Amino acid sequence: MDKSFEDIKESFINASLDEKIKIYTSAQGLTVEQFKELLSYYPIKHLDKLEAAVNNI
């Protein structure tokens, strides 16, 4: 993994919705707990967009 989880998390928090989706779907080497933590910073009302993107990987 090129970036530390803290770097990924900071980028994710400051990202636009589309950037959040890109970061979430392209992150590699994260644990389930780390993915859950990122998800806690995702706007829940747009969860359908993230779900669609994850299903299309």
VOMAR-389687 format. One line per field, with one value per residue: residue number from 1; x, y, z of N, C-alpha, C in turn. Coordinates in nm, 4 decimals, padded with zeros to 6 digits, m for minus. Example, Ala and Ser with C-alpha at 12.3 -4.5 7.8 and 13.67 -1.06 7.14 Angstrom:
<nodes>
nr: c(1, 2)
nxx: c(01.3190, 01.2850)
nyy: c(m00.5690, m00.2250)
nzz: c(00.7800, 00.7080)
caxx: c(01.2300, 01.3670)
cayy: c(m00.4500, m00.1060)
cazz: c(00.7800, 00.7140)
cxx: c(01.3200, 01.2900)
cyy: c(m00.3300, 00.0030)
czz: c(00.7800, 00.7870)
</nodes>
This chain:
<nodes>
nr: c(1, 2, 3, 4, 5, 6, 7, 8, 9, 10, 11, 12, 13, 14, 15, 16, 17, 18, 19, 20, 21, 22, 23, 24, 25, 26, 27, 28, 29, 30, 31, 32, 33, 34, 35, 36, 37, 38, 39, 40, 41, 42, 43, 44, 45, 46, 47, 48, 49, 50, 51, 52, 53, 54, 55, 56, 57)
nxx: c(00.0855, 00.0701, 00.0037, m00.0435, m00.2969, m00.3969, m00.3389, m00.4996, m00.7490, m00.7641, m00.7622, m01.0003, m01.1936, m01.1832, m01.2619, m01.4684, m01.7996, m01.7878, m01.5119, m01.4763, m01.6038, m01.4352, m01.1925, m01.2715, m01.3407, m01.1041, m00.9079, m00.6588, m00.5526, m00.6588, m00.8032, m01.1074, m01.2089, m01.0895, m01.2085, m01.4707, m01.4374, m01.3786, m01.6242, m01.7804, m01.7412, m01.8741, m02.1414, m02.4467, m02.6886, m02.6234, m02.5522, m02.6427, m02.5168, m02.2494, m02.2736, m02.3554, m02.1240, m01.9349, m02.0400, m01.9920, m01.7249)
nyy: c(m00.1179, 00.2106, 00.4513, 00.5494, 00.4364, 00.6514, 00.8678, 00.8027, 00.8123, 01.0847, 01.2044, 01.0965, 01.2044, 01.4750, 01.4751, 01.5122, 01.3826, 01.2069, 01.1649, 01.0390, 00.7960, 00.6954, 00.6705, 00.4867, 00.2603, 00.1999, 00.1603, m00.0437, m00.3250, m00.2614, m00.3227, m00.4846, m00.3374, m00.0879, m00.0170, 00.0059, 00.2239, 00.4286, 00.4309, 00.5435, 00.8106, 00.8689, 01.0159, 00.9071, 00.9278, 00.9003, 00.6422, 00.4505, 00.5139, 00.4529, 00.1814, 00.0888, 00.1466, m00.0180, m00.2677, m00.2767, m00.3193)
nzz: c(00.0000, m00.0969, 00.0325, 00.3712, 00.6015, 00.7469, 00.5789, 00.3597, 00.4844, 00.5576, 00.3031, 00.2080, 00.3833, 00.3138, 00.0515, m00.2465, m00.3178, m00.5444, m00.5517, m00.3055, m00.3555, m00.5545, m00.4110, m00.2110, m00.3610, m00.4870, m00.2998, m00.1616, 00.0312, 00.2773, 00.5999, 00.7108, 00.9209, 00.8737, 00.6295, 00.7230, 00.8933, 00.7088, 00.5826, 00.7781, 00.7415, 00.5157, 00.3350, 00.4332, 00.2973, 00.0348, m00.0038, m00.1833, m00.4262, m00.3725, m00.3221, m00.5746, m00.7219, m00.5940, m00.6535, m00.9232, m00.9636)
caxx: c(00.0000, 00.1539, m00.0324, m00.0869, m00.4409, m00.4274, m00.3378, m00.6199, m00.8638, m00.7666, m00.8053, m01.1410, m01.2745, m01.1831, m01.2961, m01.6062, m01.8703, m01.7307, m01.3767, m01.4914, m01.6354, m01.3129, m01.0978, m01.3237, m01.3387, m00.9692, m00.8169, m00.6163, m00.4779, m00.7220, m00.8769, m01.2516, m01.2286, m01.0511, m01.3163, m01.5839, m01.4068, m01.4009, m01.7686, m01.8398, m01.7265, m01.9464, m02.2798, m02.5346, m02.7970, m02.5723, m02.4992, m02.6785, m02.4144, m02.1316, m02.3084, m02.3521, m01.9842, m01.8692, m02.0915, m01.9439, m01.5788)
cayy: c(00.0000, 00.3278, 00.5525, 00.4948, 00.4483, 00.7876, 00.9524, 00.7684, 00.8625, 01.2302, 01.2335, 01.0572, 01.3012, 01.6027, 01.4535, 01.5265, 01.2543, 01.1208, 01.1284, 00.9409, 00.6682, 00.6484, 00.6286, 00.3669, 00.1441, 00.1692, 00.1345, m00.1837, m00.3619, m00.2156, m00.4236, m00.4616, m00.2274, 00.0370, 00.0160, 00.0512, 00.3583, 00.5197, 00.4384, 00.6328, 00.9475, 00.8769, 01.0627, 00.7904, 00.9470, 00.8648, 00.5071, 00.3765, 00.5403, 00.3758, 00.0415, 00.0626, 00.1492, m00.1364, m00.3822, m00.2725, m00.3327)
cazz: c(00.0000, m00.1118, 00.1311, 00.4988, 00.6208, 00.7923, 00.4587, 00.2831, 00.5596, 00.5454, 00.1656, 00.1989, 00.4579, 00.2429, m00.0887, m00.2938, m00.3198, m00.6485, m00.5095, m00.1972, m00.4197, m00.6207, m00.3070, m00.1441, m00.4505, m00.5364, m00.1881, m00.1520, 00.1497, 00.4013, 00.6746, 00.7177, 01.0169, 00.8081, 00.5356, 00.8048, 00.9416, 00.5962, 00.5604, 00.8779, 00.6911, 00.3887, 00.3572, 00.4269, 00.2009, m00.0979, 00.0056, m00.3038, m00.5283, m00.3360, m00.3409, m00.7190, m00.7649, m00.5403, m00.7277, m01.0611, m00.9670)
cxx: c(00.0899, 00.1281, m00.0732, m00.2383, m00.4781, m00.4294, m00.4635, m00.7428, m00.8754, m00.8126, m00.9546, m01.2309, m01.2896, m01.2299, m01.4426, m01.6708, m01.8093, m01.5895, m01.3803, m01.5172, m01.5103, m01.2114, m01.1431, m01.3109, m01.1994, m00.8688, m00.7852, m00.5417, m00.5365, m00.7923, m01.0264, m01.2799, m01.1938, m01.1562, m01.4391, m01.5610, m01.4261, m01.5507, m01.8365, m01.8287, m01.7990, m02.0899, m02.3803, m02.6459, m02.7542, m02.5140, m02.5305, m02.5751, m02.2877, m02.1565, m02.3030, m02.2084, m01.9101, m01.9147, m02.0413, m01.7925, m01.5423)
cyy: c(00.1240, 00.4312, 00.4842, 00.5123, 00.5894, 00.8852, 00.9290, 00.8270, 01.0138, 01.2724, 01.2073, 01.1608, 01.4310, 01.5935, 01.4856, 01.3880, 01.1592, 01.0759, 01.0260, 00.8026, 00.6104, 00.5965, 00.4966, 00.2439, 00.1082, 00.1398, m00.0148, m00.2053, m00.3133, m00.3320, m00.3906, m00.3432, m00.0924, 00.0787, 00.0669, 00.1932, 00.4606, 00.5397, 00.5313, 00.7800, 00.9680, 00.9228, 00.9505, 00.8053, 00.9134, 00.7231, 00.4241, 00.3950, 00.4597, 00.2262, 00.0037, 00.0556, 00.0237, m00.2614, m00.3886, m00.2875, m00.4557)
czz: c(00.0000, m00.0031, 00.2609, 00.5116, 00.6630, 00.6743, 00.3749, 00.3519, 00.5462, 00.4057, 00.1504, 00.2652, 00.3796, 00.0976, m00.1186, m00.2942, m00.4222, m00.6122, m00.3966, m00.2563, m00.4849, m00.5186, m00.2447, m00.2331, m00.5001, m00.4252, m00.1815, m00.0221, 00.2808, 00.4690, 00.6699, 00.8107, 00.9546, 00.7053, 00.6108, 00.8548, 00.8294, 00.5735, 00.6595, 00.8366, 00.5588, 00.4158, 00.3300, 00.3235, 00.0584, m00.1009, m00.1187, m00.4147, m00.4991, m00.3580, m00.4886, m00.7689, m00.7169, m00.6185, m00.8714, m01.0722, m01.0484)
</nodes>
